[in-house]
Amino acid sequence: MPFSISSLSPTKVVLNSTFHQDDGLQEVSISLAISPFSLKKDPSHWDIVEPLPSYGRGIELPGRRYRSLVNGYMLRDVVITGDNGTIDGQGSVWWEWFTSHSLNYTRPHLVEFVSSKDVHVSNITFLNAPAYNIHPVYCSNVHIHNVSVYAPPGSPYTVGIVPDSSDNVCIEDCNISTGHDAIALKSGWDEYGIAYGRPTTNVHIRSVHLQSSTGSSLAFGSEMSGGISNIQVEHVHFYNSFIGIQFRTTKGRGGYLREIIISDANMLNINMAFSAIGDYGSHPDDKFNPNAFPSLEKITLHDIIGKNIIMAGNFSGIQQAPFKSMCLFNISLSMSSTFSSCWSCSNVSGYSEMVFPEPCADLKNSNASLCFSILMRPNGRGGSGAIL
């Protein structure tokens, strides 16, 4: 695969006390560089790996996946750091193949660690990932700090950081600008995610600058069948994005999105500030249970300022499982258009206070005590905290 690692000082992949489950050996993999010219002619140079068990297949195509450029399995104490160096995935060839439907398998990611603990990524720039940039899946104790991520606006479905069925995750002091989502939290896909049953939980995101060309600056789901909960996001900047904050799910997902608090946020040049959608995304196959309704509740957004916003929000729940306890406090959005309605709501209930423009009536019919009880929990949430 054509990718390069460059830095004024050496970029390090450091392993301490790591092991492989089967043979006890330390193992990390950095895929070998292949000439861009040979790769453009034949993607078969790339290794193939099995799909993640919580997805049952590749996210883009049925079957297996191309191996990620930097990857590891069952590792412990992993440090990826470079003195402000760069890892360039040179993903344009993958984007070309993807858009021309020339691939037989799902695209690789730039960095992926599976079932690993104590993962630290810092002081480095990631450019032009084939798909995701940093994908910790089934991981614990992940700290991503002082990282920059960039992919051009036209790069299809490139995503910055994707905590996936992982716990105790901290993302801070990062700048991310991608073709699709900047940060997306996930936890498995339909019946496979429900069966695997590992949530993404105890996540702290703070002091980040996020930009998304076609997706969301900050997204939850839509692959969330293992559940996503106990999330705190604070001191964030969303800019030049299609959607600022989006919660995604659909019938057949199961799982839950709950106890999520987003505060102290600034938005600039956003098409839609907030979105919660109950019919987003596709299914891996026809084996999903259409009666596996997801739960979305106890979502609190407060102390948010927005400028040059086109639409304030669209909250569209599921008739059989309405979204509940959507709580909005102290939000002021400066609108750039004269929409007849700045908000759209259906199958949702919640509470709002000191919100401009005035939200729809559906967000005024819940008991405020539930919202404030969430806010009054230690650190804004229950359970053990994410690593700091």
N, C-alpha and C positions, 0 to 999 in steps of 0.2 A: 504494500500500500504506500502511495507517495505521501509521506509526512516527515516533518523535520522537527528536531529539538534544537533550539538555539538560545544561547544565553551568554552574557559577558562573563558570568561565573557558571560553573557546572550545574546543570539541573540534576537533582538527585532523586532516585527512587530508593528509599531506605527501608529495609525489612529487619525487624528485630523479633525474635521469639515467634517466628511464623511457622506454620506447618500445613501440610497437605493431609487431608483426612485419611487417605488410603495408605500412603507409604511413609508418612512422617517427614517428608522432604519439604524444604522451603521452596516456594514456587511463586513467581510473578512472571508475567509474560508481556513483552513489548514486541508487537508484530514487526517482522522484518520489513525494511523499506524495499520497495520494488519500483522499478522505473515507471514513471507516469505513462510513458509511451507504450510499454508492454501491457500495463494494467488497462489502459483505455481499450486495448484490443481484446482482452480476455480477463474478466473478473474471477475466473476459476482459480487464479493464484491465491485467492483469499481463503483462509480456513473457515470451516463451517462448524457451529456448535448447536447443541440442542436448545429448544425454546425454554424459557423460564417456566417452572412448574405453575406459578400463579397466573400465567397467561395462556398456557396450553399450546401456543403457536407463536410465530413471529407477529409483532404488532402490525406490520405492514402487509405481510404475505403469509399464507398458511405454511406450516413446516418450520424448518430450522432458521438460524440466524447467522449472518457473518460475524466472525469474532471481532470484538472491540480492539482498538489499536493498542491501548494500554489496559491490561486486565489482570485480575487475580481472583483466586477462589480459596476460601477458608483461610484467610490471612489474619495476622494480628500485628498491631503496631506497624502500620504502613505510613510512610511520610513521602509525599510528592511535593517537592519544593524546588524553586529555582530563583535565583537572585534577580527577580523581575524578568526572567527569561520567557521564552515563548515555545509552546507546542502547537505547531500548525498542522491540522489534519488534512489540508489541501482537498477539501471535500467536494470541489466543483464537479469532479468526474462522477461522484456518487449522486450528486443532485441531478446531473444530466441523465444518468441511467434511471434514476427514480422517476423523473418526469416523463421519460420516454418509455416507461414500463419495460425496461430491458433486464431487470434483476430477477433472479430466481428465488432470492431469499431477502429477509429484512436487513436493512442497512446496519452497519456496525456503528458503535458509539466511539467517541474519542477516548474516554476513560470509563471503565466499568469494574467495580469490585462487588463480588457476590459472597454473601455469608461471611463477612469479615468484621473484625472489631478494631476499634481504636485506629481510625483512618483519618489522616491529617493531610489537607491539601492547602498550600499557602504560597503567596508571593510568586505568582506565575500567571501567564496569559495563555488562554486557549483560543485558537482561531480556527474557523472554517471546519467545524466538525461535520462528518458525514450525516449525523442525526443528532443524538444527545451529546453534550459536552462532558458532563460528569454525572454518572449514574450509579450511586450506591444502592444496591438492592439486597434485602435481607441482612442489612448491616446494623451494627450498634456502635454508638460513640463515634460520630462522624463530625469533624470540625473543618469547615471550609472558610478560609480567612484570607482577605486581601488578594482576591482572585479577580481577574478580568476575563470576560468572555465576549467574543464577537463573531458574528456571522452576518453576511450582507442581507439586506431586506428581501431580496429575491430567493434566498436559499430555502428550499421547501421543507417545512416542518423541522427546522433546526431548533433545538431547545437547549437552554443554558444548564441549569442544575435540576436534577430529578431525583429527590429522595423517594425511594420506592420500597414499601414494606420494611421500613427502617425506623429505628428508635434512637432517641437521644442524639439529635442532629442540631448543630449550630451552624448557621450561615451568616457571616457578618463581614462588613467592610468590603463588599464586592460591587463591581460594575459589570452589568450584563446587558448586551444588546444582540438580539437574535432575529431570525426570520419568523419564528413562531413564538412559543412561550419563553419568557425569561427564566422563571422558576415555576416548576410544576410538581406538585405532590401527588403520588400515586400509591396504589396498594393492590394491584391484581385486577383481573378481567373476568367478570361474570362467574360462571360456575367454577372456574379454575381458581380464581381469587378467593371465592367463598370457601372452597375446600382447603386451600392452603392456609387461610385464616391468619395471616400475619399483617397487623395494621401498621400504618405509619403514625407514630405517636411521639409526643414530647419533642417538638421541633421549635426552635427559637431562631427567627430571622430578624436581623436588625442592621440598620445603617447600610442599606444597599440601594443602588441606583439601577432601576430596571426599565428596559425598553423592549417592546415587542411590536414587530411590523404587522403581522396578520393574526396573532393570537392574543394572549393576555400577559401583562407584566407579571402577574401572580395568579396561578391557576391551581385548582384543587380538582383532581379527576381528569377525564371522566372515568378512568380505570381506578376505581376506589372500592372494589368489592371486599377487600380485607379490612376496610375501615380506615378513616383518618380522624384523629382527635388530639386534643391537648396541644394546640398550635398557638404560638404567640408571635406576632409580627409587629415590629415597632420601628419608628424612625426610618421610614422608607420613602423613596422618591420614585414615582412613576411618571414617565414622560414619553411623548411622541408615540403613543401606543394605540392599538385598535380598542382594546379593553384594558381597564386598570386591574380590577380584581374579579375573578370569575370562579364560581362553583359549578361543577359539571357532573351530571349523572343521567341515568335513563332507566326505564323499566328493564328488569332482568339483571341489574347490577347487584342488588342486595347491598350489604355493607352500610356504612354511615359516614356522614360528615358532621362533626359536632364539636362543641367546645373549642371554637376557633375565635381568637380575638386579634383584631388588626387595629392599630392605633398610631397616632402621631405620623400621619402620612401626608405627603404633598403630591398633587397630581397636576400635570401641565400638558396641554395638547392631547387630550384623550377623547376618542370617539364616544365611548361609553364608560362611565366610571365604575359601575357595579353591575354584575350579572350573576344570576343563579338560574340554571337551565335544567329542566327535568327530561329533556329528550335529546341529549347530546351524545353523539358517538354511535359506533356500530357494535356488533357482537362478533366474537371469535368464530362461532359456528351456530348451528341450529339446535344445539343441546342446552342452551340457556333456559332458565325457568322464567317465563314472562310474568309470573306472580312474585318473583323475588324483587320486592320494591325497596329501593334505598331509603334511608332516613337522613334528612337534613334538618338539623335543629341546633339551637344555642350558638348562633353566629352573632358576634358583636363587632360592629364597626364604629369607632369613635375618634374624635379629634382629627378630622380629615379636612384638608383644604384643597380645592381644585380650581384651576384657571383654564379657560378656553376648553370647556367640556361641551360636547355636542348633545349627549343624552345622559341623564343622571343614572338611571338604572332600569334593568329589566329582570324581574323576578317571576319566573314561570315554573311553578311546581308541578307535581303529578297529582292527578285527580284522586287516585286511590291512596296516595301518601303525600299529603300537602307538606310543604316546607313550613317549619314552625320556629318560633322564637328567633326571628331575624330582627336584631336590635340595632338601631342606629341612633347615635348621640353626637351632638356638637359637630355637625358636618355642614360645610359651606362650599357650594360649587358655583363658580361663575360661568354661566352658560354662554356659548358663542352663537347660539341659534335661537329661534323663536318657535320651537316645537310646541304644538298645541298641548301636548302632555310630555313632561320631562321624565315621567316614570311610567312603567307598564308592569302590572301585577296580576297574577292569577294563581290560585291554589297555594297561597302563602299567607302566613299570619305573623305579626310581629309588633314591635313597639318602636316609636321614634320620638325624639325630643331635640329641639333646637337644630332642626335640619332644614336647609334651604338648597334648592327649591323644595317646597312642601311635598312630601311623598304621598303616595296613594293611600286610600283609606285602609287597605289591607294591612298596612304597617302601623296602624294605630289601634289595633283591637286586642293586643295581648297585655298581660299584667306586667308592669314595669319591674316588679320585684324579682322576677326570674332573671331579667337582663342584669340588674344590679348585683344579684347574688353571684353571677358569673364574674363580674368585674371585681367583686370584693374578695375573690379567692386569692390565696397567696400566689404572688407572681402572675396574677391574672388567670390562673388555671389550676386545676386539681392535679394530683399525682406528683410523681417525681419530676424534677426539672430537667431540661436538656442541658447538655454540657455547655459551659460558658467559656 
